[in-house]
Amino acid sequence: MGKRLWPWILVVLALSVSLLIQDHLPEVSPSTNGRGEFTVAVTAEPNSLDPALAENGSALAITDNVFQTLLHQNANGALTPDLARQVTVHGHVLQVTLAKAKTTQGNPVTASMVAESLARPLWTGVNSKTARALLAPVVGYSSVAGGHARYLRGVKVTGRTSLRITLAPTANISHFLHGLSNRALAIVPVSDQTEGQSNWQFSNLIGTTPWRLQTWIPGFHLVFDRYTRGRGPGQIDVVVYPKPEEAWLSVVNGVVDAAPIGANHIASLRRRWRRDLHAYPGSGQVALYYRLGSGKNSRYPGISIAAWVHRALGPEMPVSSTLWPAALAANRPMTIWVNATNLEAVALAESLARLEPKVTIRQGSARILDSLAATGAITAYIGTRSRFRHPFSLPLTESAHFWMQSPRIRSASLYPDGQFNWSSIRVRG
């Protein structure tokens, strides 16, 4: 394999241990001293608190905050250290050095713990489809996935805080590195899951962040407390509201501090509720991508782009374009496709259809849109990336995550998937 270093990939993550820990365990603030309660609404029961199986937004809101991965991917797609202090790449071999960290039970995070945890999602009791895809390049994957071995042969412990990961020669190194930031490969101590058995998510939810599960009453709420001193709330109460409207109203009435809102519901908000609506920057830009014949000096008739965006997402959203491009033919019917899971794109598409009767909206998955665009079966869609080989595009607005939130929130940040980072929350008073 040789010793050649790949400089164009994430070769060395050389931030200091202290900086890494500071990112997840902020310094003590005299104003809060880790006291106070913060309430977050979710609109469904978590499907699982195993990060390898977490799928719905309620599960993601919790697992994002309880568990860590070896690497972290920010909103711009860049990789930074998380539990791994340093990663070097030599050919198809990754050498990982861990940062100093402990679990909520006070046990140090060791290379052995990480090696076991990387194999865990492949075991019969977990069998995570996402983890199977991410770990497929690791040597020995087939034996573990097939139930013939318990641990990955390509993951070797080389020291108390160091391990080596060997990938197949055909592996895409960059893709695998980004996979190490996926929550499906979050570090869950195997011993804690084994001790907790089928109830481990209730009694042995052991992560490496400052948050520890205290109570889980299914269908009602989950309570987490901070086991270390630090800035932000000392307790997080996650409350289940089956009806999203009830969650938003609870924020307006001061019962709940924050509740997520799908962009496709913003248009239905009452005017007085909008004062509690906040948009957090996402990744990329939402645009109308199209492939139509050029119509010289023609524009789509009678619609202000700013009015369109503001009607769909609110007057606070920035608008990226002011004029319809000449390449978009006027006075012709147009079918616009949208990824059904991109609620911001859905909201924009539905708003345009209400403004212009010649526009028809069709929804599908990202995979369906990729296939239709590649075969030329569609002429236009709204999204955040180009699927056409030679597209025209009309930038509309920035990608964003939307939350209803209490005025007492002074500042907060989100994870890239749009969930609140509990440790970042600052409140007034």
N, C-alpha and C positions, 0 to 999 in steps of 0.2 A: 504493500500500500504506500510505502514511502513516508517521509516526514514533511512533505510539502505543506505549507500553511496556506489556507484559503482566505486571502484578505478581503474578498468581496462578500463574505458571509459574516455573520456575527461571530468574529473570531475570538475576541477576548472581552469579557464583561468585567472590567477591572474596577468597578466602584468599590469603595471600602465597605467592610462589614458594618461599620457604624452608620454610614449613610443608608445602607439597605435597611437596617433595623429602624432607623429614624423614620423612614418612609411609611412603615407599618405600625410603629409604636411612637406616635408623636410625643413631644415633650410635654411635661405637666404644665397646665395652665392654671394660674391662681384663681381665675374667674370661675372655673367649674370644678377643678380637682376630681374629675371623673364622676361627679354627681349629676343627678337629673335624669329625667326619662324622656325618651323620644319615641313617638308612635308612627309607624309606617303601615299604610294600608296595602293589602294585596287582594286581588279579586278572585282567587281560587286557592284551594288547599294545595300546598306543595306536593308535587307528584312523587318526590323523593328528596331526602337530604343527603343522599350519596352523590357527590359531585359528578361521578361517572355516569349517573343516570338522571341528573337534574335536567328537566326539559321545559316546564312551564315557567312563566315569569316569577311566580311566587317562590319556586325552588331556587331560581337563579339569584333572586334578591338576598337569599340567606347564604347559599353556598359561596357566592362571591366574597362574602364578608367573613366566613368562618374558616375557609381553606385557602391555602396558597399553592401555587405551582412553582416549578423550578425557574421559569422565566415569566415575564409579564409583557403583554403587548398593549401599548397605549392606543389611544383613539386614532393616531396617524399610522398605525401598523408597525411602529418601531419596537424592537425587543429591548427590554431592560432587565436587570437582575430582580429576582424575587427570592426564592429559597436558594437558588444557585448564586454564589458570589462571583464565580468565574467559569466560563465555558471556553475551551479551546478545541479547534477542529484540526485534525491531522488525517488527510485522506478521508476515509469513512469511519474514523474513530473519534468520538467526542470524549474529552476528559472534563469531568464536572467537579468543581470544588464548591462545597456547601458553605453558606453563611452560618453564623452562629445563631441558632434559633431553638426555641423550646415549644413543646405542645402545651395545651391548656392544663395538662396534668403535671407539668413541670419537667417532663422527660426531654433530654436533648435530641434534636433531629440529627440522626446519624446516616451515614451512607448505607448501612444495612437496612434501616427503616425505609429509605427512599427506594432501594432496589426491590424490596418486598412490595412497596406501594405501587411501583410501576407495573408489576405483574398482576396485582389484585384485580383490576378491571376486566381481565381476561378469564377469571375463574368462573365456574358455573354459577355460583351464587350472585354474581354481578353481570357478567357477559354484556358489557357495554359495546354497542355497535360503533359508537364514535371512537372509543379507545382502541377497538380492534383495527380500525382504519389507520389511526395515528401510530400504532405500535407495529404494524405489519412490516416496516423496513428493518426492525431489530432482529439480529441473528437469534434464532431459537424461537421466534414468534409462533411458528406453526405447531411446535410441540406443546406450548402452553395453551394456545387457542384450541387445540385438539384434545386437551385434557390428559396429555401424556407426560407433562412436566409441570411443576408448580412455579418455577422461576425462569426468567429469560436468560438463556445461556449467554447472550450478548451483553448483559449488564453485570459487570464485575466490580466488587468492592475492592478498592486499592488502598484504602486508609479509613480512618475513623470518619473523616468528612470528605472523602474523595471516592469517586467511582468512574468507571470507564464504560461507555456505551458503544458497541460495535454494530454498524449498520451493514446491510447488504451492499455489494458494489454498485447496484443499480439505483440505490436510494437517492432521493432528492434531498440534499442536506438542508437547504433553506426551508423546505416544506416541513421537515422533521423538527427543526429548531422552533418554528412557529407552533408546531404541535405541542411542544413542551410548555406552552403558555395556555393551552386549552384546559378548561376546568375538568374535563374527563380524566386528565392525568394529574389532578391535584393530589397532594400527599396526604393520604389517610393511613395512619398507623394500623398495620394489619392486626397487631396484638389487641388493640382496643376494639376493633370490629369483632374479633374472635371471642373476646370476653363478653361483649354485649349480645352476641348471637343475633337472633332475629329482631331483637329490640334495640340494636346498637344505635339507631338513629334517635331514639328517645333517651337512652341512658349513657351512651358512649360516643356522643358526637364530638370527637376529639380533633381539633384543628390546630393551626399554628398561629392564628391571629389573636388579638386581645379578647375575642368574644366567646362566651361559654353559654350553652343552652341550659336554662334553669327550668322552664316549664313548656310543655307542648300539650295543649288541649285541642285535639283534632276538630277541625271545623270552626274553631273560635280564635285562638291566638297562640303565639309562641313568644316566650320571653327570654332575652339574652342579657347577660350582664358582662361588664368589662372586668376581667380578672387582674388587670394591671392598671395602675394609675396612668392617666393621659388626658389630653384635651378631648372635648366632646362629651356626649351623654354617658352616664354610667350604666344606663339600661336602655335597651331597645325592645319595644313591644311591637310585634308584627301581628296585625289584626286582619282576619279574613272577612272580606265583604263580598258575598256572591254576586251582588249587583254593583257594577262600577259606579252607577249614579249615586248610590248610597255612600260610597267612599268619597266621592267628590264633595257631596253635601256635608259630610262629616268634617272635611277640611274647612269648608266655608263657615261651619258652625263652631269651629275651634275644638272639636273632639279629637281629631287626628291631625298630625303635623304634616304628613306628606302622603300623596297617593298618585300613582302613575295614571296617565290618561293617554289613550291611543289618539294619534293625530286625526284619525277619521271621526272622532267624537267631538273635536274642538268646535266645529261649526254649530253644534247643537247646544253649546254652553250658553247659559243666560248671561246677559251683559254684566250683571253685578258679580258674577262668579269669575269673570275674566281677570279681575284684579289679583286673583290668587294663582293664575296660570303662569308658569315659568318654562322657558325653552332653554335647554342646555345643549351646547354644541355637540354634534355627532361627528362622524367621519365622512368627509367628501361633500359633494354637492348634488342636489336633486336637479335633474334636467329632463327636458323632453328630447328624446333621440328619435330621429325620423329619417326615412329614406324615400323621398318623393322627387318627382321631376321638378325642375326649377320653374318658377312662375315669375317672370321678370317684373320687378316693382310691385309684386302682389304681397299682401299680408293677410293673416287670418282676420276676418271682418269683425269690427265692432267690440273687441274685447281688450280691456287694459290688462296687461300682465300683472301689474301691481295690484289691481282690484281682484284679479283671480287668486293670487297668492294670499292676499290678506283676508279674503273671504273664506279661504280654506283653513288657514293656520293662524289668523289673527294679525292685527295691524303692527305688532311689534316685530314680526319676522322680516328680515332684510330681503330685498328683491334684487336678483342678480342681473336681470335684463329689463329693458324698457320698451323695446320695439320687436315686433314679430319679424323674423328674417325673410328676405325676398324669396328664398328657396322653398318656403312653405306655401304651397298653392292655396289660393283663396277660393271660398265658396264651393268647396268640395267636401263630401262626407269623409270622415276620417275615423278609423277604429284605432283606439289607443289601448295598448296592453299595459298591465302593471303586475308586479310581484305582489301577491296577496298578503305576504308577511311584512312588506314595507308599508306601514300604515301612513307614513307621510306622503308617499307616492300615491297611495289609494285616495287619501283626502284631496290631493291636488287633482287627480283624475276625475273624481266624482264632482268636484266643484266646477271643473271645466265643462263637464257634460251638462250640468245645470245651466251654465251660462250660454252654451252653444249647442242647439239641438242637432247639429250635423255631426257631433262627436258621439261615438259609441265606445263604451268601456268594456274591456274583457280582462278577467283576472286569471292568473295561473301561478305555478311555482317558479322558482328561479330556473330549475332544470327545464321546464317547459318553455320558458322564454328564451333560454339559450338555444334550444333546439329549433324553435320557430324562427328566431333571428338568423341562425346559421343557414337555414334552408330558404330564406327569403319569403317565408310564409306570412310575415307581418311587416308593416311599414312604419309603425311608430310605437313607442312605449315611453313610460316615465320611470326613471330609476336613477341609480347613482353610478353606474358604470356603462361603458359602451359595449354593446353586443354586436353591432353591425360592423362589417369590415371597413366601409367608407361612410361613416355617418355624418349627417348634419346634427347639430345639437343646439338647443336653446336652454341655457342655464336658467333655473327658476329661483332657487333659494338654497341656503345652507341646510345640510342634514342636521336634524335636531332630535332630542328626546324631550318629551313634554311631561311636566308634573304639576299637579295642584299642590301648593304648599303654603304653610302657615307664615304670616308676616314675622313671626318670632325667629324664623331661620335667618341668621345673618349671612351665612355662606355655607356652601357644601359643594362636593364634586361627585361625579358619577363614574362608574366603571365603563369601559368601552361599550358594553352591551346595554347601557342606559340605566343600570341599577344604582341606587344610592350607596356611596362609600360611607359606612357608618362612622368610621374614624375621622372623617373629614368634616363632620357636621359641627357648626358653631351656632349657638342660639343666643338671642338677646335676653338680658335680665338674669 
